[in-house]
Amino acid sequence: MSEALNSLNDIDRNYPMPRVYDFLSRPENRAVLEYVFNDSFGCHVFPGDISGYPFDKFFDDMDREIKRAKQIHLWSYIPTCRYRCHFCQYPTVTLNPQATSSQAVFRELVECNIKEATMWLRSVPCLAQAEVGEFNIFGGTPSLLPEPELRRLMDFYRSNFNFSAATMRFEGEPRTLTKDYLQLLKELGFTKISFGAQAFNDRIIAACGRMHSAEECVEAIYNAREIGIEWVSIDLIYGMLGQSVDDVKFDMEKTLELELSHVVCTKLHMEDSMKKRTAVSGERESVWQKKGRVNINNMDFPGLGKQYQMRELVEQYLLPSYLEHPTMYFHRSNQRPEKWKGLITDLDTQYPEVAIGLGGSSKCTRAEAINITGYKKYKEALDENRLPIEESRGVSSLQREVNAFKMALSTLIPVNDTLFRQRFDGKSFFDNPIIRRTLTTLVDKALVTAERDTVTLTPNGVTLVEAIINTLFLTPEA
């Protein structure tokens, strides 16, 4: 019996057998099982298929598509952190925010960010006029930025980009999102706050190396509401060291008690993110990767079976009053979903995104570029007046259709062929050989239903959508 199958058989007998158990335990579905075991987070991957793509061609593609887009997603990555979480694979600059020496690092990081953004504005002429749909400051821990540096950063972006219709979202860390800092964010125009809680159990929080408490998470939520920031999203992770199905049940009860507007629930990711090239990829293994999926400090990682029991608890608690869009992102049914996610994944949009900062991933439907993830090399590129791009890849016409379909599938909204035809000059997704072959497989495996011109994920398909996207869309030759 394989290690993956053993993990699937790790079940909490106090809870129902997970719905996907029968599917994953079948020998013919072994590829999907191995995927969800080895890359249990389930990343969004919509890669280009043309390597060695010239940078000037990438910028031409971006300029062309940004001109056509109604809005774009713009994000700025601030990599500073005061500690490194045990599951983290992101490129970070760890520092003591109170140290005098750290102030120079903050200034340098903001200068680098501004310089890179300025070079983008020169490389893509229409970027300055493009309507930003949502602006995100991500991390790392951007809330470590001292007030003068955050003001300088925002003065630059507001002065050089079109924020006339933009909503602004800021990611922080509970202990640093003090009432004073939240007040500063509101003054600067941020209406959305997000942070990683990971769990509402201090034992679990400490085991993953985070230096805040569950109570500080709750305090940050109430402080934001008190000053008038109602849109607060938190990240929760299941599958962490020492975590039980009961622990996730408690997290869901707490989520409902807090009446959160938005919550992101993800499975733990322990695969090297550089292999997947999604979001911001790190240069080094996480602490947990180095130690492996083994007993650590007399605590165990829950197996795949328990992880899917946890996933079903998330659905059980949230779906009566929340909607999931896209996968893993839950929003109250009476509130809008994540705006930036919709901009880049919904079939009727799938607009470009521009990512400024260490490890940023910028893309349009025709090409993508991944920034350098090492801070030293990133800074060297900027010092030499080069955009810090590590790699650029193009997307063939056939792959553009596949990526569009996969992105649409990840939203969990039924994929409509009429809308697809509008995107691709009357061409049906059934005409694409990769999509056509994959749909036959997905229908046979009862992961989707295909009725006339609409493809809809089944319940198993919803749970396994990331595995579907990353394992079953193969070229006819493969």
C-alpha positions in Angstrom: 0.0 0.0 0.0 1.4 3.4 -1.0 2.3 6.1 1.5 -0.5 8.3 0.0 -3.1 5.6 0.5 -2.0 5.1 4.1 -2.5 8.8 4.6 -5.9 8.6 3.1 -6.8 5.9 5.5 -6.0 8.1 8.5 -9.6 8.8 9.6 -11.2 10.3 12.7 -13.8 7.7 13.5 -15.9 10.3 15.3 -16.7 12.0 12.0 -18.2 10.6 8.7 -15.9 9.1 6.1 -14.9 11.9 3.7 -17.0 12.1 0.5 -13.9 11.8 -1.8 -12.5 8.7 0.0 -14.0 6.2 -2.5 -12.8 8.2 -5.5 -9.3 8.6 -4.3 -8.9 5.0 -3.1 -9.6 3.6 -6.5 -6.4 2.5 -8.4 -7.4 4.3 -11.6 -7.4 7.6 -9.7 -3.9 7.1 -8.3 -2.5 10.1 -10.1 -5.0 12.4 -8.4 -4.3 10.8 -5.0 -0.6 11.2 -5.3 -1.1 14.9 -6.3 -3.3 15.8 -3.3 -0.9 13.9 -1.0 2.3 15.5 -2.3 0.9 19.0 -2.9 -1.9 19.0 -0.4 -2.5 22.8 -0.6 -3.7 22.6 -4.1 -2.2 25.7 -5.9 -3.7 27.6 -8.8 -1.4 26.9 -11.7 -2.1 28.3 -15.1 1.4 28.3 -16.7 2.7 29.5 -20.0 3.9 26.8 -22.4 6.5 28.8 -24.4 9.8 29.0 -22.5 12.5 31.6 -23.1 9.9 34.2 -24.0 11.5 37.6 -24.8 10.9 40.3 -22.2 10.0 42.9 -24.8 7.4 40.5 -26.3 6.0 40.0 -22.8 5.6 43.7 -22.2 4.0 44.2 -25.7 1.5 41.5 -24.7 0.8 43.2 -21.4 0.4 46.6 -23.0 -2.0 45.1 -25.6 -4.2 43.4 -23.0 -4.2 46.1 -20.4 -5.5 48.5 -23.1 -8.5 46.2 -23.7 -9.2 45.4 -20.0 -11.9 47.2 -18.1 -9.8 46.9 -15.0 -6.6 45.3 -13.8 -5.3 43.9 -10.5 -2.3 45.7 -9.1 -0.4 44.4 -6.1 2.7 45.3 -4.2 4.7 42.8 -2.2 6.5 43.9 1.0 8.6 41.0 2.2 9.5 42.0 5.7 8.6 39.7 8.6 9.6 39.7 12.2 9.8 35.9 12.3 9.4 33.0 9.8 6.4 30.7 10.1 7.3 27.0 10.1 5.2 26.4 6.9 6.5 29.5 5.0 8.1 29.1 1.6 7.8 32.7 0.6 10.8 35.0 0.1 11.1 37.1 3.2 13.4 39.6 4.9 13.3 38.8 8.6 14.1 41.7 10.9 13.4 43.2 14.3 11.1 46.2 13.4 12.2 48.0 16.6 15.9 47.9 15.7 17.5 51.1 14.4 19.2 49.1 11.6 15.8 47.9 10.4 14.7 51.5 9.5 17.3 51.6 6.7 15.9 48.2 5.4 12.4 49.6 5.3 13.5 52.6 3.4 15.5 50.5 0.9 12.6 48.1 0.3 10.2 51.0 -0.4 12.7 52.6 -2.7 13.2 49.3 -4.5 9.4 48.9 -4.9 9.0 52.4 -6.2 11.9 51.9 -8.6 10.5 48.7 -10.0 7.0 50.2 -10.4 8.5 53.2 -12.2 10.3 50.8 -14.6 7.0 49.0 -15.2 5.3 52.3 -16.1 8.1 53.0 -18.7 7.9 49.4 -20.1 4.1 49.3 -20.4 3.0 52.8 -21.7 -0.7 52.3 -21.0 -0.3 51.2 -17.4 -0.5 54.6 -15.9 -4.0 55.2 -17.4 -5.3 51.7 -16.8 -8.2 51.6 -14.3 -7.0 49.6 -11.2 -9.9 47.5 -10.0 -8.2 46.4 -6.8 -4.9 47.4 -5.2 -3.4 44.9 -2.7 -0.4 45.3 -0.5 0.7 41.8 0.4 3.4 40.3 2.5 5.4 39.2 4.3 4.1 41.5 6.9 3.4 45.0 5.3 2.0 46.2 8.7 5.7 46.3 9.9 6.2 49.3 7.6 6.7 52.5 9.6 4.1 55.2 9.0 6.5 57.5 7.0 7.4 54.6 4.6 3.9 53.5 4.1 2.8 57.0 3.4 5.7 57.4 0.9 4.7 54.2 -0.8 1.1 55.2 -1.1 1.9 58.7 -2.3 3.8 57.1 -5.2 1.1 54.7 -6.2 -1.7 57.2 -6.0 0.2 59.7 -8.0 1.3 57.3 -10.8 -1.6 54.9 -11.2 -5.3 55.3 -11.9 -7.0 54.6 -8.6 -10.2 56.4 -9.5 -12.3 53.2 -9.1 -9.9 51.1 -7.1 -10.7 49.3 -3.8 -7.7 49.0 -1.6 -6.8 45.9 0.4 -4.0 45.5 3.0 -2.5 42.3 4.5 -1.1 42.4 8.0 -0.4 40.3 11.0 -2.6 40.3 14.1 -0.1 41.7 16.6 1.0 44.5 14.3 -2.6 45.5 13.2 -3.0 47.8 16.2 -5.9 50.2 16.5 -3.5 53.1 15.6 -2.2 51.3 12.6 -5.7 50.4 11.4 -6.6 54.0 11.8 -3.7 54.9 9.6 -4.8 52.4 6.9 -8.3 53.8 6.9 -6.9 57.3 6.5 -4.9 56.1 3.5 -8.0 54.7 1.9 -7.8 51.0 2.7 -11.3 49.5 3.1 -10.3 45.8 3.2 -8.0 44.1 5.8 -6.8 40.5 5.7 -4.4 38.5 7.9 -3.5 35.0 8.7 -5.0 33.6 11.9 -4.3 30.0 10.7 -6.3 28.7 13.7 -8.1 29.9 16.9 -6.2 27.5 19.1 -3.1 28.9 20.7 -1.4 25.5 20.8 -1.8 25.1 17.0 -0.7 28.7 16.4 2.5 28.2 18.5 3.2 24.9 16.9 3.4 26.6 13.4 5.9 29.1 14.7 3.6 32.2 14.8 4.0 34.8 17.5 0.5 35.9 18.2 -2.4 34.6 20.1 -6.0 33.7 19.1 -7.2 36.6 21.3 -5.0 39.0 19.3 -6.7 37.8 16.1 -10.1 38.5 17.6 -9.0 41.9 18.9 -7.8 42.9 15.4 -11.2 42.0 14.0 -13.1 44.1 16.5 -10.6 47.0 16.3 -11.1 47.1 12.5 -14.9 47.2 12.9 -14.7 49.8 15.6 -13.0 52.3 13.3 -15.2 51.5 10.4 -13.4 48.8 8.4 -16.1 46.2 8.0 -14.5 44.0 5.4 -12.1 41.8 7.3 -10.8 38.5 5.8 -8.8 35.9 7.8 -6.8 32.9 6.6 -7.3 29.6 8.2 -5.2 26.5 7.5 -6.2 22.9 8.0 -3.8 19.9 8.1 -1.3 21.6 10.4 1.0 20.0 13.0 -0.9 18.7 16.0 -4.3 19.7 14.5 -7.3 17.5 14.9 -10.7 17.4 13.2 -12.1 18.7 16.5 -9.8 21.7 16.2 -11.1 22.6 12.8 -14.7 22.3 14.1 -13.8 24.8 16.8 -12.3 27.2 14.1 -15.5 27.0 12.2 -17.7 27.7 15.2 -15.5 30.7 16.0 -15.7 31.9 12.4 -19.5 31.9 12.6 -19.5 33.5 16.1 -17.3 36.4 14.8 -19.6 36.9 11.8 -16.6 37.3 9.5 -17.4 38.7 6.1 -14.7 36.7 4.3 -12.6 33.7 5.2 -10.0 31.7 3.3 -9.7 28.1 4.3 -6.7 26.2 2.7 -5.0 22.9 3.2 -1.4 22.9 4.3 1.0 23.2 1.5 4.3 21.3 2.0 5.4 20.9 -1.6 8.3 23.1 -2.9 6.4 26.0 -4.3 9.2 26.7 -6.8 8.0 23.6 -8.6 4.5 25.0 -8.9 5.4 28.7 -9.6 2.3 30.1 -8.1 1.9 33.4 -6.3 5.2 34.2 -4.6 7.7 31.3 -4.6 10.4 30.9 -2.0 14.1 30.0 -2.4 14.3 27.7 0.6 12.4 25.0 2.3 10.1 25.7 5.2 11.1 24.4 8.6 8.5 21.7 8.3 9.8 20.6 4.9 13.3 20.2 6.3 12.0 18.0 9.1 9.6 16.1 6.9 6.0 14.9 7.5 7.0 13.2 10.7 6.3 13.5 14.4 7.7 16.8 15.7 7.7 17.6 19.4 5.4 14.7 20.0 2.8 16.2 17.6 1.7 14.6 14.3 0.4 15.9 11.0 -3.1 14.8 10.3 -3.3 12.4 7.3 -5.1 13.0 4.1 -8.3 11.3 5.3 -8.5 13.7 8.3 -7.7 16.6 6.0 -10.7 15.9 3.9 -12.9 15.4 6.9 -11.7 18.9 7.9 -12.6 20.2 4.5 -16.1 18.8 4.7 -16.5 20.5 8.1 -15.6 23.8 6.5 -18.4 23.2 4.0 -20.9 22.0 6.6 -20.4 25.1 8.7 -19.9 27.8 6.1 -22.1 26.9 3.1 -25.4 27.6 4.7 -24.5 31.4 4.9 -21.4 31.7 2.7 -20.5 31.1 -0.9 -17.2 29.7 -2.1 -15.7 31.7 -5.0 -13.1 30.8 -6.1 -12.0 27.6 -4.5 -11.0 28.0 -0.9 -12.3 31.6 -0.7 -15.6 32.0 1.2 -17.7 35.1 1.4 -21.0 35.8 3.1 -23.9 35.3 0.6 -25.0 38.9 1.2 -21.6 40.4 0.4 -19.4 40.4 -2.6 -16.6 37.9 -3.2 -12.9 38.8 -3.3 -12.8 41.4 -6.1 -9.2 40.8 -7.2 -9.7 37.0 -7.5 -12.7 37.6 -9.7 -10.8 40.1 -11.9 -8.2 37.5 -12.7 -10.2 34.2 -12.8 -13.8 34.8 -13.8 -14.4 33.8 -17.4 -15.9 37.1 -18.4 -12.9 39.0 -17.0 -9.5 37.2 -16.6 -7.8 40.6 -16.8 -4.1 41.2 -16.4 -2.4 41.6 -13.1 0.8 43.5 -12.3 2.9 42.4 -9.3 5.6 44.7 -8.0 8.1 43.2 -5.5 10.2 40.2 -4.6 8.9 37.1 -6.3 6.0 38.9 -8.0 4.0 37.0 -10.7 2.6 39.3 -13.4 0.5 38.0 -16.2 -2.0 38.4 -19.0 -3.6 35.7 -21.1 -0.7 35.7 -23.6 2.3 35.7 -21.3 3.6 35.7 -17.7 6.7 36.8 -15.9 8.0 35.7 -12.5 10.2 38.0 -10.5 13.5 37.1 -8.8 12.9 35.6 -5.4 16.3 36.3 -3.8 16.5 39.7 -2.2 20.2 40.2 -3.0 19.7 39.4 -6.7 16.5 41.4 -6.8 18.3 44.5 -5.5 21.2 43.9 -7.9 18.9 43.9 -10.9 17.3 47.2 -9.8 20.7 48.7 -9.1 21.6 47.8 -12.7 18.4 49.4 -13.9 16.9 46.1 -14.9 13.5 44.9 -14.1 14.0 42.0 -11.6 12.4 39.3 -13.8 13.7 35.8 -13.4 11.7 34.2 -16.2 9.1 35.0 -18.8 6.9 32.5 -20.6 4.5 32.9 -23.4 1.1 31.2 -23.9 0.2 29.6 -27.2 -3.3 30.1 -28.6 -4.3 26.5 -27.7 -3.0 26.9 -24.2 -4.8 30.3 -23.8 -8.1 28.5 -24.2 -7.1 25.7 -21.8 -5.9 28.3 -19.2 -9.1 30.3 -19.6 -11.2 27.1 -19.0 -9.1 26.0 -16.0 -9.3 29.5 -14.4 -13.1 29.5 -14.9 -13.4 26.0 -13.4 -11.4 27.1 -10.3 -14.1 29.8 -9.6 -16.6 26.9 -9.0 -19.1 28.7 -11.2 -20.5 26.6 -14.1 -18.4 27.2 -17.2 -20.6 28.4 -20.0 -19.6 27.8 -23.6 -21.6 30.8 -24.9 -19.4 33.0 -22.8 -16.3 31.1 -23.9 -17.2 31.7 -27.5 -17.5 35.4 -26.9 -14.0 35.3 -25.5 -12.5 33.3 -28.4 -14.1 34.6 -31.6 -16.9 32.0 -31.7 -14.7 29.0 -30.9 -16.3 26.5 -28.5 -14.3 24.9 -25.7 -15.4 21.6 -27.2 -13.3 22.4 -30.2 -10.1 22.5 -28.1 -8.5 19.0 -28.2 -7.1 19.2 -24.7 -10.3 20.5 -23.1 -12.4 18.0 -25.1 -10.3 15.0 -24.1 -10.2 16.1 -20.4 -14.0 16.7 -20.3 -14.5 13.1 -21.4 -12.4 11.9 -18.6 -14.0 14.2 -16.0 -17.5 13.1 -17.0 -16.5 9.5 -16.8 -15.0 10.0 -13.4 -18.2 11.9 -12.3 -16.1 15.0 -11.4 -18.2 17.2 -13.7 -21.5 17.2 -15.6 -21.7 18.5 -19.1 -25.2 19.5 -20.3 -25.5 21.3 -23.6 -23.2 24.2 -23.3 -22.5 24.2 -19.5 -19.9 22.3 -17.5 -20.6 22.1 -13.8 -18.4 20.6 -11.1 -19.9 17.8 -9.0 -19.4 17.8 -5.2 -16.3 15.6 -5.6 -15.2 17.9 -8.4 -15.5 21.0 -6.2 -13.4 19.4 -3.5 -10.7 18.2 -6.0 -10.8 21.1 -8.4 -7.2 22.0 -7.9 -6.1 18.4 -8.5 -8.2 18.3 -11.6 -6.6 21.5 -13.0 -3.1 20.3 -12.3 -3.2 16.6 -13.2 -5.9 15.9 -15.8 -5.5 18.6 -18.5 -2.9 16.8 -20.6 -2.0 17.3 -24.3 -3.5 14.7 -26.7 0.0 13.4 -27.3 0.6 12.9 -23.6 
